[in-house]
């Protein structure tokens, strides 16, 4: 939560949150900023954005959607059930 460029929604949620939740929000944001500074990128659990990017590339004839989907699933342990 860099104070130089904080979004209004985030600021309002922060001030509306109870003390314990504010502390948790700050800690989470600090961890994210430290990871970003160290060059660590998040490998999130969201599957839809990468899938649709692959689907668009498949339509353009650049990748095989089935192969690319299998690669996406294999690259993240949490996607094994897909």
mmCIF file of the N, C-alpha and C atoms, coordinates in Angstrom:
data_MODEL
# 
_entry.id   MODEL 
# 
loop_
_atom_site.group_PDB 
_atom_site.id 
_atom_site.type_symbol 
_atom_site.label_atom_id 
_atom_site.label_alt_id 
_atom_site.label_comp_id 
_atom_site.label_asym_id 
_atom_site.label_entity_id 
_atom_site.label_seq_id 
_atom_site.pdbx_PDB_ins_code 
_atom_site.Cartn_x 
_atom_site.Cartn_y 
_atom_site.Cartn_z 
_atom_site.occupancy 
_atom_site.B_iso_or_equiv 
_atom_site.pdbx_formal_charge 
_atom_site.auth_seq_id 
_atom_site.auth_comp_id 
_atom_site.auth_asym_id 
_atom_site.auth_atom_id 
_atom_site.pdbx_PDB_model_num 
ATOM 1   N N  . UNK A 1 1  ? 0.833   -1.162  0.000   1.00 0.00 ? 1  UNK A N  1 
ATOM 2   C CA . UNK A 1 1  ? 0.000   0.000   0.000   1.00 0.00 ? 1  UNK A CA 1 
ATOM 3   C C  . UNK A 1 1  ? 0.886   1.235   0.000   1.00 0.00 ? 1  UNK A C  1 
ATOM 4   N N  . UNK A 1 2  ? 1.583   1.462   -1.075  1.00 0.00 ? 2  UNK A N  1 
ATOM 5   C CA . UNK A 1 2  ? 2.433   2.636   -1.122  1.00 0.00 ? 2  UNK A CA 1 
ATOM 6   C C  . UNK A 1 2  ? 1.582   3.889   -0.948  1.00 0.00 ? 2  UNK A C  1 
ATOM 7   N N  . UNK A 1 3  ? 1.960   4.682   0.000   1.00 0.00 ? 3  UNK A N  1 
ATOM 8   C CA . UNK A 1 3  ? 1.147   5.855   0.324   1.00 0.00 ? 3  UNK A CA 1 
ATOM 9   C C  . UNK A 1 3  ? 1.175   6.910   -0.773  1.00 0.00 ? 3  UNK A C  1 
ATOM 10  N N  . UNK A 1 4  ? 2.145   6.847   -1.664  1.00 0.00 ? 4  UNK A N  1 
ATOM 11  C CA . UNK A 1 4  ? 2.218   7.825   -2.743  1.00 0.00 ? 4  UNK A CA 1 
ATOM 12  C C  . UNK A 1 4  ? 1.103   7.616   -3.758  1.00 0.00 ? 4  UNK A C  1 
ATOM 13  N N  . UNK A 1 5  ? 0.624   6.411   -3.920  1.00 0.00 ? 5  UNK A N  1 
ATOM 14  C CA . UNK A 1 5  ? -0.362  6.116   -4.959  1.00 0.00 ? 5  UNK A CA 1 
ATOM 15  C C  . UNK A 1 5  ? -1.398  5.109   -4.463  1.00 0.00 ? 5  UNK A C  1 
ATOM 16  N N  . UNK A 1 6  ? -2.074  5.409   -3.384  1.00 0.00 ? 6  UNK A N  1 
ATOM 17  C CA . UNK A 1 6  ? -3.085  4.492   -2.845  1.00 0.00 ? 6  UNK A CA 1 
ATOM 18  C C  . UNK A 1 6  ? -4.441  4.822   -3.468  1.00 0.00 ? 6  UNK A C  1 
ATOM 19  N N  . UNK A 1 7  ? -5.188  3.798   -3.833  1.00 0.00 ? 7  UNK A N  1 
ATOM 20  C CA . UNK A 1 7  ? -6.507  3.990   -4.419  1.00 0.00 ? 7  UNK A CA 1 
ATOM 21  C C  . UNK A 1 7  ? -7.505  4.355   -3.326  1.00 0.00 ? 7  UNK A C  1 
ATOM 22  N N  . UNK A 1 8  ? -8.469  5.163   -3.676  1.00 0.00 ? 8  UNK A N  1 
ATOM 23  C CA . UNK A 1 8  ? -9.460  5.625   -2.713  1.00 0.00 ? 8  UNK A CA 1 
ATOM 24  C C  . UNK A 1 8  ? -10.233 4.468   -2.098  1.00 0.00 ? 8  UNK A C  1 
ATOM 25  N N  . UNK A 1 9  ? -10.612 3.486   -2.908  1.00 0.00 ? 9  UNK A N  1 
ATOM 26  C CA . UNK A 1 9  ? -11.364 2.341   -2.381  1.00 0.00 ? 9  UNK A CA 1 
ATOM 27  C C  . UNK A 1 9  ? -10.553 1.592   -1.322  1.00 0.00 ? 9  UNK A C  1 
ATOM 28  N N  . UNK A 1 10 ? -9.284  1.406   -1.600  1.00 0.00 ? 10 UNK A N  1 
ATOM 29  C CA . UNK A 1 10 ? -8.419  0.697   -0.657  1.00 0.00 ? 10 UNK A CA 1 
ATOM 30  C C  . UNK A 1 10 ? -8.269  1.494   0.640   1.00 0.00 ? 10 UNK A C  1 
ATOM 31  N N  . UNK A 1 11 ? -8.140  2.793   0.511   1.00 0.00 ? 11 UNK A N  1 
ATOM 32  C CA . UNK A 1 11 ? -8.008  3.664   1.676   1.00 0.00 ? 11 UNK A CA 1 
ATOM 33  C C  . UNK A 1 11 ? -9.277  3.638   2.527   1.00 0.00 ? 11 UNK A C  1 
ATOM 34  N N  . UNK A 1 12 ? -10.435 3.710   1.878   1.00 0.00 ? 12 UNK A N  1 
ATOM 35  C CA . UNK A 1 12 ? -11.694 3.673   2.618   1.00 0.00 ? 12 UNK A CA 1 
ATOM 36  C C  . UNK A 1 12 ? -11.903 2.330   3.308   1.00 0.00 ? 12 UNK A C  1 
ATOM 37  N N  . UNK A 1 13 ? -11.578 1.244   2.615   1.00 0.00 ? 13 UNK A N  1 
ATOM 38  C CA . UNK A 1 13 ? -11.684 -0.087  3.233   1.00 0.00 ? 13 UNK A CA 1 
ATOM 39  C C  . UNK A 1 13 ? -10.750 -0.204  4.427   1.00 0.00 ? 13 UNK A C  1 
ATOM 40  N N  . UNK A 1 14 ? -9.572  0.362   4.297   1.00 0.00 ? 14 UNK A N  1 
ATOM 41  C CA . UNK A 1 14 ? -8.595  0.312   5.384   1.00 0.00 ? 14 UNK A CA 1 
ATOM 42  C C  . UNK A 1 14 ? -9.117  1.041   6.615   1.00 0.00 ? 14 UNK A C  1 
ATOM 43  N N  . UNK A 1 15 ? -9.628  2.246   6.429   1.00 0.00 ? 15 UNK A N  1 
ATOM 44  C CA . UNK A 1 15 ? -10.113 3.019   7.574   1.00 0.00 ? 15 UNK A CA 1 
ATOM 45  C C  . UNK A 1 15 ? -11.391 2.454   8.165   1.00 0.00 ? 15 UNK A C  1 
ATOM 46  N N  . UNK A 1 16 ? -12.173 1.732   7.363   1.00 0.00 ? 16 UNK A N  1 
ATOM 47  C CA . UNK A 1 16 ? -13.418 1.150   7.849   1.00 0.00 ? 16 UNK A CA 1 
ATOM 48  C C  . UNK A 1 16 ? -13.191 -0.182  8.566   1.00 0.00 ? 16 UNK A C  1 
ATOM 49  N N  . UNK A 1 17 ? -12.052 -0.804  8.360   1.00 0.00 ? 17 UNK A N  1 
ATOM 50  C CA . UNK A 1 17 ? -11.771 -2.125  8.923   1.00 0.00 ? 17 UNK A CA 1 
ATOM 51  C C  . UNK A 1 17 ? -11.450 -2.032  10.414  1.00 0.00 ? 17 UNK A C  1 
ATOM 52  N N  . UNK A 1 18 ? -11.760 -3.100  11.149  1.00 0.00 ? 18 UNK A N  1 
ATOM 53  C CA . UNK A 1 18 ? -11.359 -3.151  12.559  1.00 0.00 ? 18 UNK A CA 1 
ATOM 54  C C  . UNK A 1 18 ? -9.833  -3.165  12.691  1.00 0.00 ? 18 UNK A C  1 
ATOM 55  N N  . UNK A 1 19 ? -9.348  -2.865  13.877  1.00 0.00 ? 19 UNK A N  1 
ATOM 56  C CA . UNK A 1 19 ? -7.909  -2.739  14.122  1.00 0.00 ? 19 UNK A CA 1 
ATOM 57  C C  . UNK A 1 19 ? -7.131  -3.991  13.690  1.00 0.00 ? 19 UNK A C  1 
ATOM 58  N N  . UNK A 1 20 ? -7.636  -5.169  14.044  1.00 0.00 ? 20 UNK A N  1 
ATOM 59  C CA . UNK A 1 20 ? -6.927  -6.414  13.705  1.00 0.00 ? 20 UNK A CA 1 
ATOM 60  C C  . UNK A 1 20 ? -6.860  -6.617  12.193  1.00 0.00 ? 20 UNK A C  1 
ATOM 61  N N  . UNK A 1 21 ? -7.944  -6.294  11.509  1.00 0.00 ? 21 UNK A N  1 
ATOM 62  C CA . UNK A 1 21 ? -7.954  -6.453  10.060  1.00 0.00 ? 21 UNK A CA 1 
ATOM 63  C C  . UNK A 1 21 ? -7.038  -5.426  9.396   1.00 0.00 ? 21 UNK A C  1 
ATOM 64  N N  . UNK A 1 22 ? -6.964  -4.214  9.954   1.00 0.00 ? 22 UNK A N  1 
ATOM 65  C CA . UNK A 1 22 ? -6.046  -3.204  9.417   1.00 0.00 ? 22 UNK A CA 1 
ATOM 66  C C  . UNK A 1 22 ? -4.608  -3.693  9.494   1.00 0.00 ? 22 UNK A C  1 
ATOM 67  N N  . UNK A 1 23 ? -4.278  -4.290  10.627  1.00 0.00 ? 23 UNK A N  1 
ATOM 68  C CA . UNK A 1 23 ? -2.919  -4.805  10.813  1.00 0.00 ? 23 UNK A CA 1 
ATOM 69  C C  . UNK A 1 23 ? -2.628  -5.908  9.794   1.00 0.00 ? 23 UNK A C  1 
ATOM 70  N N  . UNK A 1 24 ? -3.597  -6.782  9.574   1.00 0.00 ? 24 UNK A N  1 
ATOM 71  C CA . UNK A 1 24 ? -3.420  -7.864  8.604   1.00 0.00 ? 24 UNK A CA 1 
ATOM 72  C C  . UNK A 1 24 ? -3.279  -7.301  7.192   1.00 0.00 ? 24 UNK A C  1 
ATOM 73  N N  . UNK A 1 25 ? -4.063  -6.284  6.860   1.00 0.00 ? 25 UNK A N  1 
ATOM 74  C CA . UNK A 1 25 ? -3.981  -5.663  5.536   1.00 0.00 ? 25 UNK A CA 1 
ATOM 75  C C  . UNK A 1 25 ? -2.611  -5.029  5.321   1.00 0.00 ? 25 UNK A C  1 
ATOM 76  N N  . UNK A 1 26 ? -2.120  -4.348  6.341   1.00 0.00 ? 26 UNK A N  1 
ATOM 77  C CA . UNK A 1 26 ? -0.797  -3.728  6.242   1.00 0.00 ? 26 UNK A CA 1 
ATOM 78  C C  . UNK A 1 26 ? 0.296   -4.766  6.063   1.00 0.00 ? 26 UNK A C  1 
ATOM 79  N N  . UNK A 1 27 ? 0.232   -5.836  6.851   1.00 0.00 ? 27 UNK A N  1 
ATOM 80  C CA . UNK A 1 27 ? 1.243   -6.889  6.746   1.00 0.00 ? 27 UNK A CA 1 
ATOM 81  C C  . UNK A 1 27 ? 1.230   -7.546  5.368   1.00 0.00 ? 27 UNK A C  1 
ATOM 82  N N  . UNK A 1 28 ? 0.035   -7.815  4.862   1.00 0.00 ? 28 UNK A N  1 
ATOM 83  C CA . UNK A 1 28 ? -0.071  -8.430  3.541   1.00 0.00 ? 28 UNK A CA 1 
ATOM 84  C C  . UNK A 1 28 ? 0.519   -7.508  2.476   1.00 0.00 ? 28 UNK A C  1 
ATOM 85  N N  . UNK A 1 29 ? 0.227   -6.231  2.575   1.00 0.00 ? 29 UNK A N  1 
ATOM 86  C CA . UNK A 1 29 ? 0.730   -5.291  1.586   1.00 0.00 ? 29 UNK A CA 1 
ATOM 87  C C  . UNK A 1 29 ? 2.250   -5.117  1.690   1.00 0.00 ? 29 UNK A C  1 
ATOM 88  N N  . UNK A 1 30 ? 2.754   -5.124  2.903   1.00 0.00 ? 30 UNK A N  1 
ATOM 89  C CA . UNK A 1 30 ? 4.208   -5.024  3.095   1.00 0.00 ? 30 UNK A CA 1 
ATOM 90  C C  . UNK A 1 30 ? 4.908   -6.244  2.498   1.00 0.00 ? 30 UNK A C  1 
ATOM 91  N N  . UNK A 1 31 ? 4.352   -7.439  2.744   1.00 0.00 ? 31 UNK A N  1 
ATOM 92  C CA . UNK A 1 31 ? 4.931   -8.660  2.162   1.00 0.00 ? 31 UNK A CA 1 
ATOM 93  C C  . UNK A 1 31 ? 4.921   -8.586  0.636   1.00 0.00 ? 31 UNK A C  1 
ATOM 94  N N  . UNK A 1 32 ? 3.821   -8.093  0.060   1.00 0.00 ? 32 UNK A N  1 
ATOM 95  C CA . UNK A 1 32 ? 3.717   -7.975  -1.389  1.00 0.00 ? 32 UNK A CA 1 
ATOM 96  C C  . UNK A 1 32 ? 4.744   -6.989  -1.938  1.00 0.00 ? 32 UNK A C  1 
ATOM 97  N N  . UNK A 1 33 ? 4.929   -5.870  -1.260  1.00 0.00 ? 33 UNK A N  1 
ATOM 98  C CA . UNK A 1 33 ? 5.906   -4.865  -1.709  1.00 0.00 ? 33 UNK A CA 1 
ATOM 99  C C  . UNK A 1 33 ? 7.338   -5.390  -1.612  1.00 0.00 ? 33 UNK A C  1 
ATOM 100 N N  . UNK A 1 34 ? 7.634   -6.119  -0.534  1.00 0.00 ? 34 UNK A N  1 
ATOM 101 C CA . UNK A 1 34 ? 8.972   -6.703  -0.381  1.00 0.00 ? 34 UNK A CA 1 
ATOM 102 C C  . UNK A 1 34 ? 9.220   -7.731  -1.481  1.00 0.00 ? 34 UNK A C  1 
ATOM 103 N N  . UNK A 1 35 ? 8.222   -8.577  -1.751  1.00 0.00 ? 35 UNK A N  1 
ATOM 104 C CA . UNK A 1 35 ? 8.372   -9.580  -2.814  1.00 0.00 ? 35 UNK A CA 1 
ATOM 105 C C  . UNK A 1 35 ? 8.575   -8.908  -4.162  1.00 0.00 ? 35 UNK A C  1 
ATOM 106 N N  . UNK A 1 36 ? 7.821   -7.831  -4.415  1.00 0.00 ? 36 UNK A N  1 
ATOM 107 C CA . UNK A 1 36 ? 7.964   -7.111  -5.682  1.00 0.00 ? 36 UNK A CA 1 
ATOM 108 C C  . UNK A 1 36 ? 9.357   -6.510  -5.800  1.00 0.00 ? 36 UNK A C  1 
ATOM 109 N N  . UNK A 1 37 ? 9.872   -5.971  -4.689  1.00 0.00 ? 37 UNK A N  1 
ATOM 110 C CA . UNK A 1 37 ? 11.211  -5.380  -4.705  1.00 0.00 ? 37 UNK A CA 1 
ATOM 111 C C  . UNK A 1 37 ? 12.287  -6.437  -4.932  1.00 0.00 ? 37 UNK A C  1 
ATOM 112 N N  . UNK A 1 38 ? 12.025  -7.671  -4.489  1.00 0.00 ? 38 UNK A N  1 
ATOM 113 C CA . UNK A 1 38 ? 12.981  -8.764  -4.669  1.00 0.00 ? 38 UNK A CA 1 
ATOM 114 C C  . UNK A 1 38 ? 12.808  -9.487  -6.002  1.00 0.00 ? 38 UNK A C  1 
ATOM 115 N N  . UNK A 1 39 ? 11.860  -9.036  -6.811  1.00 0.00 ? 39 UNK A N  1 
ATOM 116 C CA . UNK A 1 39 ? 11.666  -9.635  -8.124  1.00 0.00 ? 39 UNK A CA 1 
ATOM 117 C C  . UNK A 1 39 ? 10.831  -10.888 -8.136  1.00 0.00 ? 39 UNK A C  1 
ATOM 118 N N  . UNK A 1 40 ? 10.145  -11.191 -7.040  1.00 0.00 ? 40 UNK A N  1 
ATOM 119 C CA . UNK A 1 40 ? 9.301   -12.379 -6.967  1.00 0.00 ? 40 UNK A CA 1 
ATOM 120 C C  . UNK A 1 40 ? 7.949   -12.041 -7.582  1.00 0.00 ? 40 UNK A C  1 
ATOM 121 N N  . UNK A 1 41 ? 7.525   -12.850 -8.535  1.00 0.00 ? 41 UNK A N  1 
ATOM 122 C CA . UNK A 1 41 ? 6.219   -12.633 -9.138  1.00 0.00 ? 41 UNK A CA 1 
ATOM 123 C C  . UNK A 1 41 ? 5.245   -13.649 -8.588  1.00 0.00 ? 41 UNK A C  1 
ATOM 124 N N  . UNK A 1 42 ? 4.011   -13.239 -8.448  1.00 0.00 ? 42 UNK A N  1 
ATOM 125 C CA . UNK A 1 42 ? 2.987   -14.120 -7.896  1.00 0.00 ? 42 UNK A CA 1 
ATOM 126 C C  . UNK A 1 42 ? 2.555   -15.125 -8.951  1.00 0.00 ? 42 UNK A C  1 
ATOM 127 N N  . UNK A 1 43 ? 2.420   -16.356 -8.523  1.00 0.00 ? 43 UNK A N  1 
ATOM 128 C CA . UNK A 1 43 ? 1.863   -17.391 -9.385  1.00 0.00 ? 43 UNK A CA 1 
ATOM 129 C C  . UNK A 1 43 ? 0.501   -17.726 -8.812  1.00 0.00 ? 43 UNK A C  1 
ATOM 130 N N  . UNK A 1 44 ? -0.429  -16.826 -9.026  1.00 0.00 ? 44 UNK A N  1 
ATOM 131 C CA . UNK A 1 44 ? -1.724  -16.913 -8.388  1.00 0.00 ? 44 UNK A CA 1 
ATOM 132 C C  . UNK A 1 44 ? -2.553  -18.094 -8.834  1.00 0.00 ? 44 UNK A C  1 
ATOM 133 N N  . UNK A 1 45 ? -3.658  -18.279 -8.154  1.00 0.00 ? 45 UNK A N  1 
ATOM 134 C CA . UNK A 1 45 ? -4.542  -19.387 -8.434  1.00 0.00 ? 45 UNK A CA 1 
ATOM 135 C C  . UNK A 1 45 ? -5.531  -19.101 -9.544  1.00 0.00 ? 45 UNK A C  1 
ATOM 136 N N  . UNK A 1 46 ? -5.550  -17.876 -10.055 1.00 0.00 ? 46 UNK A N  1 
ATOM 137 C CA . UNK A 1 46 ? -6.503  -17.540 -11.091 1.00 0.00 ? 46 UNK A CA 1 
ATOM 138 C C  . UNK A 1 46 ? -6.143  -18.280 -12.372 1.00 0.00 ? 46 UNK A C  1 
ATOM 139 N N  . UNK A 1 47 ? -7.104  -19.041 -12.882 1.00 0.00 ? 47 UNK A N  1 
ATOM 140 C CA . UNK A 1 47 ? -6.870  -19.821 -14.093 1.00 0.00 ? 47 UNK A CA 1 
ATOM 141 C C  . UNK A 1 47 ? -7.513  -19.170 -15.306 1.00 0.00 ? 47 UNK A C  1 
ATOM 142 N N  . UNK A 1 48 ? -8.523  -18.328 -15.089 1.00 0.00 ? 48 UNK A N  1 
ATOM 143 C CA . UNK A 1 48 ? -9.317  -17.809 -16.195 1.00 0.00 ? 48 UNK A CA 1 
ATOM 144 C C  . UNK A 1 48 ? -8.535  -16.861 -17.102 1.00 0.00 ? 48 UNK A C  1 
ATOM 145 N N  . UNK A 1 49 ? -7.780  -15.945 -16.533 1.00 0.00 ? 49 UNK A N  1 
ATOM 146 C CA . UNK A 1 49 ? -7.039  -14.984 -17.355 1.00 0.00 ? 49 UNK A CA 1 
ATOM 147 C C  . UNK A 1 49 ? -6.024  -15.688 -18.250 1.00 0.00 ? 49 UNK A C  1 
ATOM 148 N N  . UNK A 1 50 ? -5.176  -16.575 -17.697 1.00 0.00 ? 50 UNK A N  1 
ATOM 149 C CA . UNK A 1 50 ? -4.235  -17.273 -18.589 1.00 0.00 ? 50 UNK A CA 1 
ATOM 150 C C  . UNK A 1 50 ? -4.951  -18.168 -19.613 1.00 0.00 ? 50 UNK A C  1 
ATOM 151 N N  . UNK A 1 51 ? -6.070  -18.792 -19.198 1.00 0.00 ? 51 UNK A N  1 
ATOM 152 C CA . UNK A 1 51 ? -6.794  -19.654 -20.123 1.00 0.00 ? 51 UNK A CA 1 
ATOM 153 C C  . UNK A 1 51 ? -7.322  -18.856 -21.308 1.00 0.00 ? 51 UNK A C  1 
ATOM 154 N N  . UNK A 1 52 ? -7.928  -17.701 -21.030 1.00 0.00 ? 52 UNK A N  1 
ATOM 155 C CA . UNK A 1 52 ? -8.480  -16.910 -22.133 1.00 0.00 ? 52 UNK A CA 1 
ATOM 156 C C  . UNK A 1 52 ? -7.376  -16.331 -23.013 1.00 0.00 ? 52 UNK A C  1 
ATOM 157 N N  . UNK A 1 53 ? -6.239  -16.022 -22.440 1.00 0.00 ? 53 UNK A N  1 
ATOM 158 C CA . UNK A 1 53 ? -5.107  -15.571 -23.255 1.00 0.00 ? 53 UNK A CA 1 
ATOM 159 C C  . UNK A 1 53 ? -4.672  -16.693 -24.189 1.00 0.00 ? 53 UNK A C  1 
ATOM 160 N N  . UNK A 1 54 ? -4.632  -17.918 -23.656 1.00 0.00 ? 54 UNK A N  1 
ATOM 161 C CA . UNK A 1 54 ? -4.280  -19.068 -24.496 1.00 0.00 ? 54 UNK A CA 1 
ATOM 162 C C  . UNK A 1 54 ? -5.355  -19.326 -25.556 1.00 0.00 ? 54 UNK A C  1 
ATOM 163 N N  . UNK A 1 55 ? -6.629  -19.144 -25.191 1.00 0.00 ? 55 UNK A N  1 
ATOM 164 C CA . UNK A 1 55 ? -7.719  -19.350 -26.148 1.00 0.00 ? 55 UNK A CA 1 
ATOM 165 C C  . UNK A 1 55 ? -7.603  -18.354 -27.310 1.00 0.00 ? 55 UNK A C  1 
ATOM 166 N N  . UNK A 1 56 ? -7.276  -17.111 -26.992 1.00 0.00 ? 56 UNK A N  1 
ATOM 167 C CA . UNK A 1 56 ? -7.102  -16.108 -28.051 1.00 0.00 ? 56 UNK A CA 1 
ATOM 168 C C  . UNK A 1 56 ? -5.924  -16.467 -28.954 1.00 0.00 ? 56 UNK A C  1 
ATOM 169 N N  . UNK A 1 57 ? -4.836  -16.940 -28.356 1.00 0.00 ? 57 UNK A N  1 
ATOM 170 C CA . UNK A 1 57 ? -3.676  -17.339 -29.159 1.00 0.00 ? 57 UNK A CA 1 
ATOM 171 C C  . UNK A 1 57 ? -3.993  -18.561 -30.007 1.00 0.00 ? 57 UNK A C  1 
ATOM 172 N N  . UNK A 1 58 ? -4.873  -19.452 -29.488 1.00 0.00 ? 58 UNK A N  1 
ATOM 173 C CA . UNK A 1 58 ? -5.291  -20.634 -30.245 1.00 0.00 ? 58 UNK A CA 1 
ATOM 174 C C  . UNK A 1 58 ? -6.088  -20.215 -31.480 1.00 0.00 ? 58 UNK A C  1 
ATOM 175 N N  . UNK A 1 59 ? -6.990  -19.242 -31.305 1.00 0.00 ? 59 UNK A N  1 
ATOM 176 C CA . UNK A 1 59 ? -7.796  -18.762 -32.431 1.00 0.00 ? 59 UNK A CA 1 
ATOM 177 C C  . UNK A 1 59 ? -6.903  -18.155 -33.510 1.00 0.00 ? 59 UNK A C  1 
ATOM 178 N N  . UNK A 1 60 ? -5.825  -17.503 -33.079 1.00 0.00 ? 60 UNK A N  1 
ATOM 179 C CA . UNK A 1 60 ? -4.888  -16.912 -34.028 1.00 0.00 ? 60 UNK A CA 1 
ATOM 180 C C  . UNK A 1 60 ? -3.964  -17.949 -34.659 1.00 0.00 ? 60 UNK A C  1 
ATOM 181 N N  . UNK A 1 61 ? -4.051  -19.204 -34.177 1.00 0.00 ? 61 UNK A N  1 
ATOM 182 C CA . UNK A 1 61 ? -3.237  -20.275 -34.745 1.00 0.00 ? 61 UNK A CA 1 
ATOM 183 C C  . UNK A 1 61 ? -1.826  -20.337 -34.182 1.00 0.00 ? 61 UNK A C  1 
ATOM 184 N N  . UNK A 1 62 ? -1.604  -19.698 -33.052 1.00 0.00 ? 62 UNK A N  1 
ATOM 185 C CA . UNK A 1 62 ? -0.251  -19.667 -32.484 1.00 0.00 ? 62 UNK A CA 1 
ATOM 186 C C  . UNK A 1 62 ? 0.039   -20.839 -31.548 1.00 0.00 ? 62 UNK A C  1 
ATOM 187 N N  . UNK A 1 63 ? -0.988  -21.363 -30.855 1.00 0.00 ? 63 UNK A N  1 
ATOM 188 C CA . UNK A 1 63 ? -0.784  -22.478 -29.926 1.00 0.00 ? 63 UNK A CA 1 
ATOM 189 C C  . UNK A 1 63 ? -1.933  -23.467 -30.052 1.00 0.00 ? 63 UNK A C  1 
ATOM 190 N N  . UNK A 1 64 ? -1.677  -24.678 -29.587 1.00 0.00 ? 64 UNK A N  1 
ATOM 191 C CA . UNK A 1 64 ? -2.729  -25.680 -29.474 1.00 0.00 ? 64 UNK A CA 1 
ATOM 192 C C  . UNK A 1 64 ? -3.338  -25.545 -28.082 1.00 0.00 ? 64 UNK A C  1 
ATOM 193 N N  . UNK A 1 65 ? -4.632  -25.298 -28.013 1.00 0.00 ? 65 UNK A N  1 
ATOM 194 C CA . UNK A 1 65 ? -5.277  -25.014 -26.731 1.00 0.00 ? 65 UNK A CA 1 
ATOM 195 C C  . UNK A 1 65 ? -5.183  -26.183 -25.761 1.00 0.00 ? 65 UNK A C  1 
ATOM 196 N N  . UNK A 1 66 ? -5.349  -27.394 -26.233 1.00 0.00 ? 66 UNK A N  1 
ATOM 197 C CA . UNK A 1 66 ? -5.282  -28.557 -25.343 1.00 0.00 ? 66 UNK A CA 1 
ATOM 198 C C  . UNK A 1 66 ? -3.881  -28.704 -24.751 1.00 0.00 ? 66 UNK A C  1 
ATOM 199 N N  . UNK A 1 67 ? -2.875  -28.574 -25.586 1.00 0.00 ? 67 UNK A N  1 
ATOM 200 C CA . UNK A 1 67 ? -1.497  -28.680 -25.088 1.00 0.00 ? 67 UNK A CA 1 
ATOM 201 C C  . UNK A 1 67 ? -1.188  -27.553 -24.096 1.00 0.00 ? 67 UNK A C  1 
ATOM 202 N N  . UNK A 1 68 ? -1.596  -26.345 -24.441 1.00 0.00 ? 68 UNK A N  1 
ATOM 203 C CA . UNK A 1 68 ? -1.310  -25.202 -23.574 1.00 0.00 ? 68 UNK A CA 1 
ATOM 204 C C  . UNK A 1 68 ? -2.041  -25.324 -22.236 1.00 0.00 ? 68 UNK A C  1 
ATOM 205 N N  . UNK A 1 69 ? -3.271  -25.841 -22.262 1.00 0.00 ? 69 UNK A N  1 
ATOM 206 C CA . UNK A 1 69 ? -4.019  -26.047 -21.019 1.00 0.00 ? 69 UNK A CA 1 
ATOM 207 C C  . UNK A 1 69 ? -3.308  -27.063 -20.140 1.00 0.00 ? 69 UNK A C  1 
ATOM 208 N N  . UNK A 1 70 ? -2.826  -28.134 -20.733 1.00 0.00 ? 70 UNK A N  1 
ATOM 209 C CA . UNK A 1 70 ? -2.079  -29.140 -19.962 1.00 0.00 ? 70 UNK A CA 1 
ATOM 210 C C  . UNK A 1 70 ? -0.808  -28.550 -19.367 1.00 0.00 ? 70 UNK A C  1 
ATOM 211 N N  . UNK A 1 71 ? -0.144  -27.676 -20.104 1.00 0.00 ? 71 UNK A N  1 
ATOM 212 C CA . UNK A 1 71 ? 1.063   -27.010 -19.588 1.00 0.00 ? 71 UNK A CA 1 
ATOM 213 C C  . UNK A 1 71 ? 0.707   -26.111 -18.410 1.00 0.00 ? 71 UNK A C  1 
ATOM 214 N N  . UNK A 1 72 ? -0.384  -25.353 -18.532 1.00 0.00 ? 72 UNK A N  1 
ATOM 215 C CA . UNK A 1 72 ? -0.825  -24.470 -17.436 1.00 0.00 ? 72 UNK A CA 1 
ATOM 216 C C  . UNK A 1 72 ? -1.147  -25.273 -16.184 1.00 0.00 ? 72 UNK A C  1 
ATOM 217 N N  . UNK A 1 73 ? -1.835  -26.381 -16.353 1.00 0.00 ? 73 UNK A N  1 
ATOM 218 C CA . UNK A 1 73 ? -2.208  -27.212 -15.201 1.00 0.00 ? 73 UNK A CA 1 
ATOM 219 C C  . UNK A 1 73 ? -0.963  -27.817 -14.568 1.00 0.00 ? 73 UNK A C  1 
ATOM 220 N N  . UNK A 1 74 ? -0.022  -28.275 -15.370 1.00 0.00 ? 74 UNK A N  1 
ATOM 221 C CA . UNK A 1 74 ? 1.196   -28.889 -14.844 1.00 0.00 ? 74 UNK A CA 1 
ATOM 222 C C  . UNK A 1 74 ? 2.102   -27.870 -14.157 1.00 0.00 ? 74 UNK A C  1 
ATOM 223 N N  . UNK A 1 75 ? 1.986   -26.610 -14.531 1.00 0.00 ? 75 UNK A N  1 
ATOM 224 C CA . UNK A 1 75 ? 2.882   -25.601 -13.968 1.00 0.00 ? 75 UNK A CA 1 
ATOM 225 C C  . UNK A 1 75 ? 2.497   -25.150 -12.567 1.00 0.00 ? 75 UNK A C  1 
ATOM 226 N N  . UNK A 1 76 ? 1.299   -25.509 -12.108 1.00 0.00 ? 76 UNK A N  1 
ATOM 227 C CA . UNK A 1 76 ? 0.847   -25.064 -10.791 1.00 0.00 ? 76 UNK A CA 1 
ATOM 228 C C  . UNK A 1 76 ? 0.198   -26.241 -10.072 1.00 0.00 ? 76 UNK A C  1 
ATOM 229 N N  . UNK A 1 77 ? 0.731   -26.582 -8.929  1.00 0.00 ? 77 UNK A N  1 
ATOM 230 C CA . UNK A 1 77 ? 0.268   -27.734 -8.153  1.00 0.00 ? 77 UNK A CA 1 
ATOM 231 C C  . UNK A 1 77 ? -1.214  -27.614 -7.787  1.00 0.00 ? 77 UNK A C  1 
ATOM 232 N N  . UNK A 1 78 ? -1.688  -26.384 -7.556  1.00 0.00 ? 78 UNK A N  1 
ATOM 233 C CA . UNK A 1 78 ? -3.083  -26.206 -7.142  1.00 0.00 ? 78 UNK A CA 1 
ATOM 234 C C  . UNK A 1 78 ? -4.084  -26.413 -8.284  1.00 0.00 ? 78 UNK A C  1 
ATOM 235 N N  . UNK A 1 79 ? -3.613  -26.561 -9.491  1.00 0.00 ? 79 UNK A N  1 
ATOM 236 C CA . UNK A 1 79 ? -4.504  -26.756 -10.627 1.00 0.00 ? 79 UNK A CA 1 
ATOM 237 C C  . UNK A 1 79 ? -4.643  -28.219 -11.005 1.00 0.00 ? 79 UNK A C  1 
ATOM 238 N N  . UNK A 1 80 ? -4.115  -29.124 -10.222 1.00 0.00 ? 80 UNK A N  1 
ATOM 239 C CA . UNK A 1 80 ? -4.110  -30.543 -10.567 1.00 0.00 ? 80 UNK A CA 1 
ATOM 240 C C  . UNK A 1 80 ? -5.534  -31.095 -10.721 1.00 0.00 ? 80 UNK A C  1 
ATOM 241 N N  . UNK A 1 81 ? -6.533  -30.536 -10.015 1.00 0.00 ? 81 UNK A N  1 
ATOM 242 C CA . UNK A 1 81 ? -7.896  -31.043 -10.083 1.00 0.00 ? 81 UNK A CA 1 
ATOM 243 C C  . UNK A 1 81 ? -8.647  -30.579 -11.324 1.00 0.00 ? 81 UNK A C  1 
ATOM 244 N N  . UNK A 1 82 ? -8.050  -29.691 -12.093 1.00 0.00 ? 82 UNK A N  1 
ATOM 245 C CA . UNK A 1 82 ? -8.768  -29.171 -13.271 1.00 0.00 ? 82 UNK A CA 1 
ATOM 246 C C  . UNK A 1 82 ? -8.911  -30.225 -14.317 1.00 0.00 ? 82 UNK A C  1 
# 
